[in-house]
Amino acid sequence: MKIIIDTYIPYIKGVLEDVAEVDYLSYKQMTPASVADADALIVRTRTQCNETLLAGSKIKFIASATIGYDHIDARYCGDHGITWTNAPGCNALSVGQYMASALSLLAQKNDFDLSSKTIGIVGVGAVGSKIAELGKSFGMRVLLNDPPRARVEGNEGFVSLSEICKQADIISFHTLLNVSGEDTTLHLANDVFFNSLERKPIIINASRGEIVSTSALLKAIEDGKVSDVVLDCWENEPDINRELLHKTVLATPHIAGYSAEGKANAATQSIQAVSRHFGLGLDDWEVRDIPEAYDIDFSRTTDISQFFLETYDIEADSLRLKFSPETFEKQRSHYPFRREPRAYLSQMSDELKEQFLGQFPLFRD
């Protein structure tokens, strides 16, 4: 059998070669001709798995090393006997780290205490649930908006989007992209959304770019309806809007989930999924060779916000994109090595470690 793998998925090369013919291609190289004789694909979000790519091919299985799956045409796959999987929750803690550093930097730059703020989280799945835990760990008031969950679990614990627009000081998007149906999220943050804001909040998008309308957000910035903007996801990636780029306080190239652990989890789930589908005997395989965390001197680290900024310099990622937006895709595909907070536990003083684990139990996972 033949398996084609996105060449930029780390920790995966050499794993399947004993059980299959394996080719490594970039998403641009995955064309109808190049995948026609493949039995399976392991991809990232850039590969649009639709009729254009798949028609006439031998493909029977697609594993996406991502949480999101809007790049997979589920209906087409279902109609043509193609099974697909994603990697739910693989990088939830990585996005948690991204948010922890973003919130810490915003508090530092704007001289406010996070515990005095209300955060509204739109989309409370694997990632949004971690962000809710993070907000509570910072002492923030947390509002949750997730209509699909509310219908199943009941309204208690959830609020409407309009309530978030009224009450939140920070609004963070972590929902999947749905382009149709009852729970459409395409341009969820549109002119109507921004015109209903009452507290001039900070807007953060670490989900999908199309959740937030670029034109509506630019107008909201111009009209003073939002205070700051943090964007990791953009419409029309990698050809992002330059005007919006330079009006953000933090701008990154869709890398919130790109920690070493997040990538390792995605590779692990993808290999296991392919193995289970084809009976390859690798159902229990997992990445075990993540490099050690960089050495950091924490002797002068006195608070947790400082710890988050020392272990992940989110501003460096932002400056890199603002300086060279034309290299968006290269920055994403060649993203610098980043370990999650728990990798630094052995380097922390007992006092700081006790404070960290006591205040932020989500990073124990």
C-alpha positions in Angstrom: 0.0 0.0 0.0 1.0 3.6 -0.5 0.7 6.5 2.0 1.4 10.1 1.3 2.3 12.4 4.2 2.6 16.1 4.5 6.4 16.7 4.6 6.0 19.3 7.4 4.4 17.0 9.9 7.2 16.4 12.4 8.1 13.2 14.4 6.6 11.0 11.7 9.3 10.3 9.1 10.5 6.7 9.1 7.6 5.3 11.1 5.5 3.7 8.4 8.3 2.7 5.9 8.4 -0.9 7.1 4.7 -1.4 6.4 4.0 0.7 3.4 5.5 2.7 0.5 5.6 6.3 1.8 6.0 9.6 0.0 6.4 13.0 1.7 5.0 15.9 -0.2 4.2 19.6 0.7 0.6 20.6 0.5 1.3 22.3 -2.9 2.7 19.1 -4.2 -0.5 17.1 -3.3 -2.2 17.3 -6.6 -4.8 14.9 -8.2 -2.0 13.3 -10.2 0.4 12.9 -7.2 -2.2 11.3 -4.9 -4.0 9.2 -7.5 -2.3 5.9 -6.6 -2.2 6.5 -2.8 -4.3 4.4 -0.4 -4.1 7.0 2.4 -3.1 10.6 3.2 -1.8 12.2 6.3 -2.3 15.9 6.0 -2.5 19.3 7.6 -5.2 22.0 7.2 -3.6 23.4 4.0 -4.6 20.3 2.0 -8.1 20.6 0.7 -9.4 17.1 0.7 -12.3 17.5 -1.7 -13.5 16.2 -5.0 -10.9 18.2 -6.9 -8.1 16.3 -5.1 -9.7 12.9 -4.5 -11.8 12.1 -7.6 -10.5 9.1 -9.4 -7.9 8.2 -6.7 -7.5 5.0 -4.8 -7.6 6.8 -1.5 -9.6 5.1 1.2 -8.4 6.9 4.4 -7.4 10.4 5.4 -5.8 11.3 8.7 -5.6 15.0 9.5 -3.0 15.9 12.1 -5.2 18.8 13.3 -8.1 19.5 15.6 -10.0 21.3 12.8 -11.4 19.4 9.8 -13.1 22.1 7.7 -10.5 21.3 5.0 -12.1 17.8 4.6 -15.2 17.5 2.4 -17.0 15.0 4.7 -19.9 14.6 2.4 -17.8 13.7 -0.6 -15.7 11.3 1.5 -18.8 9.6 2.8 -20.3 9.2 -0.6 -17.1 7.7 -2.0 -16.2 5.3 0.8 -13.3 7.4 2.2 -12.9 7.3 6.0 -11.3 10.2 7.6 -10.1 11.2 11.1 -8.8 14.4 12.8 -6.8 14.7 16.0 -9.2 16.1 18.6 -7.5 17.9 21.5 -4.0 17.2 20.2 -2.8 20.8 20.7 -5.3 22.1 23.3 -2.5 22.8 25.9 -0.4 24.4 23.3 -3.2 26.9 22.6 -3.5 27.2 26.4 0.1 28.3 26.5 -0.4 30.7 23.6 -3.4 32.3 25.4 -1.5 32.4 28.8 1.3 34.3 27.2 -1.0 36.6 25.2 -3.1 37.4 28.3 0.0 38.0 30.4 1.5 40.4 27.8 -1.8 42.3 27.4 -2.1 42.7 31.2 1.5 43.9 31.3 1.2 46.4 28.4 -2.2 47.8 29.5 -1.4 47.7 33.2 -4.4 45.8 34.4 -5.0 42.8 36.6 -6.4 39.8 34.8 -8.5 38.9 37.9 -10.5 42.1 37.4 -11.5 41.1 33.9 -14.3 39.0 32.3 -13.4 36.7 29.4 -16.0 35.4 27.0 -15.1 32.2 25.3 -16.9 31.4 22.1 -16.6 27.7 21.4 -16.0 25.4 24.4 -14.7 22.2 22.9 -11.3 20.6 23.6 -9.5 23.9 23.3 -12.1 26.3 24.6 -12.5 24.1 27.7 -8.8 24.5 28.5 -9.1 28.3 27.9 -12.0 28.4 30.4 -9.8 26.6 33.0 -7.0 29.1 32.2 -9.2 32.1 32.7 -10.4 30.7 36.1 -6.8 30.1 37.1 -6.0 33.7 36.4 -9.0 34.6 38.6 -11.0 35.9 35.7 -14.8 35.7 35.4 -15.5 33.3 32.6 -18.5 33.3 30.3 -19.1 30.3 28.0 -20.9 30.4 24.6 -21.4 27.1 22.8 -24.9 26.6 21.4 -24.4 22.9 20.3 -23.3 22.0 23.8 -26.0 24.0 25.4 -28.7 22.2 23.4 -27.3 18.8 24.6 -26.3 19.7 28.2 -28.9 22.4 29.0 -28.4 26.2 29.2 -27.0 26.2 32.7 -23.4 27.3 32.5 -23.7 28.8 29.1 -24.6 32.3 27.9 -25.7 33.7 24.6 -23.3 35.5 22.3 -25.2 38.7 22.9 -24.5 38.4 26.6 -20.8 38.0 25.9 -21.0 41.1 23.8 -22.5 43.0 26.7 -20.3 41.7 29.5 -16.9 40.6 28.3 -13.7 42.6 28.5 -11.9 40.0 26.4 -13.6 37.8 23.8 -11.7 34.8 22.5 -12.8 32.6 19.7 -12.1 28.8 19.8 -14.9 27.4 17.7 -14.8 25.2 14.6 -15.6 26.7 11.2 -19.1 25.7 10.0 -20.1 27.3 6.7 -23.7 26.3 6.9 -26.4 24.8 9.0 -27.9 25.8 12.4 -24.5 26.5 13.9 -22.9 28.5 11.1 -19.7 30.2 12.4 -18.6 31.8 9.1 -18.2 35.5 9.9 -19.7 35.0 13.3 -17.9 38.2 14.3 -19.5 40.5 11.7 -20.8 44.1 11.7 -23.8 43.1 13.8 -21.5 41.4 16.4 -19.1 44.4 16.6 -22.0 46.9 16.8 -23.4 45.1 19.8 -20.2 45.3 21.9 -20.7 47.4 25.0 -17.3 47.3 26.8 -14.7 47.9 24.1 -13.2 44.5 24.5 -10.0 42.9 23.4 -10.7 40.5 20.5 -8.7 37.2 20.2 -9.0 34.7 17.4 -7.2 31.4 17.7 -9.6 29.2 15.9 -10.2 29.8 12.1 -9.7 33.1 10.2 -13.1 33.0 8.6 -14.8 33.2 12.0 -14.0 36.9 12.1 -14.9 39.2 9.2 -11.8 41.1 8.2 -13.8 44.1 6.9 -16.0 44.2 10.0 -13.1 44.0 12.3 -11.2 46.8 10.6 -14.3 49.0 10.8 -14.7 48.1 14.5 -11.1 49.1 15.1 -11.6 52.4 13.2 -14.8 53.1 15.1 -13.2 52.4 18.5 -15.5 49.5 19.3 -12.5 47.2 20.3 -9.5 48.1 22.4 -6.9 45.6 21.2 -6.8 42.7 18.7 -4.8 39.4 18.9 -4.9 37.3 15.8 -3.4 33.9 15.1 -5.9 33.0 12.4 -6.7 35.0 9.4 -9.0 35.1 6.4 -7.3 34.2 3.1 -4.2 32.7 4.7 -1.4 33.0 3.7 -2.3 36.2 1.9 -3.4 38.1 4.9 -4.7 41.6 5.1 -1.7 43.9 5.7 -3.8 46.8 7.1 -5.3 44.5 9.7 -1.9 43.0 10.4 -0.5 46.3 11.5 -3.5 47.2 13.6 -3.1 44.2 15.9 -1.3 44.2 19.2 -0.2 40.6 18.5 -0.2 38.9 15.2 1.0 35.3 14.6 0.9 32.9 11.6 -1.6 30.3 12.7 0.8 28.7 15.2 -1.0 28.8 18.5 -1.2 25.0 18.5 2.4 24.5 17.3 4.2 23.4 20.5 6.4 20.4 20.2 3.9 18.5 22.4 1.0 19.5 20.2 2.8 18.3 17.1 3.8 15.1 18.7 0.2 14.4 19.8 -1.0 15.0 16.3 1.6 12.7 14.8 0.8 10.0 17.4 -3.0 10.2 16.7 -2.5 10.1 13.0 -0.2 7.1 12.9 -2.5 5.2 15.3 -5.5 6.0 13.2 -3.9 4.8 9.9 -2.7 1.7 11.7 -6.1 0.8 13.1 -7.8 1.3 9.7 -5.4 -0.8 7.7 -4.2 -3.3 10.5 -0.6 -2.2 10.4 0.3 -3.2 14.0 1.2 0.3 15.1 -1.9 1.0 17.2 0.1 1.8 20.3 2.9 3.8 18.6 3.6 7.2 20.0 6.2 9.9 19.7 8.8 9.5 22.5 11.8 11.6 21.3 10.8 15.2 21.8 13.9 17.3 22.4 14.5 18.7 25.9 13.3 22.2 26.7 15.7 25.1 26.5 17.5 26.0 29.7 16.0 29.1 31.2 17.2 30.9 34.3 14.2 31.3 36.6 16.1 32.6 39.6 14.6 36.1 39.1 11.1 34.9 38.1 8.7 36.0 40.8 5.3 35.6 39.3 3.5 33.2 37.0 2.8 35.7 34.2 6.5 36.3 34.0 7.1 32.6 33.8 4.6 32.3 30.8 6.4 35.1 28.9 9.9 33.6 29.6 8.9 30.1 28.4 7.1 31.4 25.3 8.0 34.8 23.8 4.8 35.4 21.9 5.9 38.9 21.0 8.8 37.6 19.0 6.4 35.5 16.9 4.3 38.6 16.3 7.3 40.8 15.4 8.5 38.2 12.9 5.2 38.2 11.1 4.8 41.9 11.1 8.3 42.3 9.7 7.8 39.7 6.9 4.1 38.9 6.3 4.9 37.6 2.8 6.7 34.6 4.5 3.6 33.6 6.5 3.6 30.0 5.2 7.3 29.6 5.6 7.1 30.8 9.2 4.4 28.3 9.8 6.1 25.4 8.2 9.4 26.2 9.8 8.2 27.2 13.2 10.8 27.5 16.0 10.9 24.8 18.6 8.6 25.5 21.5 7.9 23.3 24.6 4.9 23.7 26.8 5.1 24.9 30.4 5.3 21.5 32.0 8.6 20.8 30.3 10.2 23.5 32.5 9.0 22.1 35.8 12.4 20.6 36.6 14.1 24.0 36.1 11.8 25.8 38.5 12.4 26.5 42.1 10.2 24.4 44.5 8.4 27.6 45.5 7.6 28.6 41.9 6.7 25.0 40.9 4.3 24.7 43.9 2.7 28.1 43.0 2.4 27.1 39.3 0.9 23.7 39.8 -1.5 25.0 42.4 -2.7 27.9 40.4 -2.7 26.2 36.9 -3.5 22.5 37.2 -4.5 22.3 33.5 -0.8 22.3 32.7 -0.2 19.1 34.7 -1.7 17.0 31.9 
